[in-house]
């Protein structure tokens, strides 16, 4: 979700219960070294597409991508009583 009109309301919340997810592919550097760059991109695109779909289905937001890793948060900037459940 994109914060727009309610940015001030969200900023006014000092504390929030949040769940943070960090995910990366074990051994990806070694795996990627054996692939051509187009294949690496295909693998990462498929991997991230699946992860983003799951994160969003559970009310989370993707904070960042870095290499083969993803950082996601649940419960911020919008409260989520169930966290990542």
N, C-alpha and C positions, 0 to 999 in steps of 0.2 A: 504494500500500500504506500502511496505517496502522501506525506504530510502536507497539508495545505492550510486551510483556515484554522485548524485546531493546533497549530504549532505552539502557540502560547500556552494552551492548556497542557500539552504534553511537557513543555519545558518547566511548567510549574510543579510537576511531580518530581520530588527530589529522590525518592526511593521507589524501587519497583522490584518485584520478584521476577527473575529472569532465568531462563535456561540457555546455555551457550553450547553449541555443537561445533566441534572442529573435526574435520574429516579429511584424510589424505589417503592416497593409494600406496600401500606398503610395497617397497621395491620398485617404485615407478621409474626412478632414474635409470636403473639397470635395464628395465624393460624398454624404456624409451630409446636408450642407446642402440638397441637392436632393431629399431623401426625407422622408416623414413619419416620426414617431418609431416607429410600429409596424413599418414596413418596415426601419428601421435595426436594430431589435431582431431581426427575422427574419433579416436578413443576418448579423448578429453571431452569433446562435445557431447558424445553419447552419455558418458559418466555424469557430467554436470547437468545435463537435461533431466536425467532420472533423479538426481539428488534434489534439484530445485523443485521438481514436481512434488516430491515427498515433503520437503520443508514447507512449501506453500500449502499443501493439503492439510498440514497440521497447524496452520496459523503462524508459521514462522516467517522470518525475512532473511534473505541472504545479505550478509554484511560485506563479505569480500571473497574474491577468488585470488589465489596466489599459486602459480605453478599448477600442481595437481591437487591443491587443497582448497577447501571451502570452509568458511566461517559463517555460521548462521545463529540467529537469536530468536527466542520465543518469549513472549510476554512483554516485549518492548518494540516499538514505542507505544503499542496498545496492549493493555492488560489482557492476560490470558489465564484464566483460573486453573487450567489443567497443565500449564507449562507446555512441554513437548508431547504430552500423551495424546 
